[in-house]
């Protein structure tokens, strides 16, 4: 009976050591790094302006496992009398990875039948989205992000569709220490 007791104690000690190492090793390896920079995270603020629209404080935050975009403001800066009531409003944000074609990464639209939607006199809050990061998103540089743009579309009650492209530029960039 004494030998059996020693074997049970040894097995329990080995099992507890295995569990402890299993929990400790991922912590020792540290958080995942972005492939090209070796940083844990990068954050960018983008701004842009066109003839009638202005985008302020659009955010892009990326880690090795996820990406967040949006949360800025969109403001109509044209003559308020020029902007008639409308029944459709939408926007889409596009990124251009490397020399590739623009890719839509965030969009929003609203429609109304039989009545108008009013443009707010203050800024319109831009929606946000987060998800896992793809290979092309990890490879994007700050210069790539500066070739981003937002397209704003609206249709007046007369049925005329208006569209405007807002070129974006990175105005702030932050990252973790290497």
C-alpha positions, 0 to 999 in steps of 0.5 A, a space after each residue: 500500500 505504501 508504494 501505491 501511495 508514492 506512485 499516486 503522489 508522483 503522478 499528481 505532481 507530474 500532472 500539476 507541473 504539466 498544467 503549470 507549464 502549459 499555462 506559463 509557456 504562452 505568457 513567457 513567449 509574449 504577445 504576437 507581433 506584426 510580421 514586418 515591423 515586429 510591433 505588438 500593435 499599430 494605430 493610425 488616424 486618417 483625415 480627408 476633405 473633398 468639395 462638400 465633405 470632410 472626414 475627421 479622426 477615422 481610426 485604424 488599429 491593427 494587431 497580429 490577430 485583429 483589426 479595427 476601423 472607423 469611429 470618426 466623423 463625417 461632416 457636410 461642409 458645402 452650402 446647406 441650401 445646396 443640400 436638399 432633402 434626400 431619400 438615400 445616403 451612404 458611404 464606403 471606406 476603401 483601402 488600396 494595398 500596394 499597387 492593387 485595386 481599392 478594396 471596400 472595408 467598411 460601408 453604411 447606407 440608409 434609405 427612406 421611402 416616402 419621406 426625407 432623411 435629414 443630414 445632421 447639421 453637426 458631424 455624422 458618426 462613422 460606424 466601426 467594424 472589427 475582425 480578424 486581420 488578413 494577410 494583405 491588411 498586415 502587409 499594408 504600410 502607412 503609405 498604403 493607408 494614405 492612398 485610402 479614400 471614402 466615397 459618399 453617395 446621396 440621392 435627392 428626392 428628385 431621384 438624382 444620385 450624387 457621389 463624391 470621393 474623399 481622398 484620405 491621408 494618415 495624420 497620426 501614427 502610433 505603435 507599441 515599442 519594438 
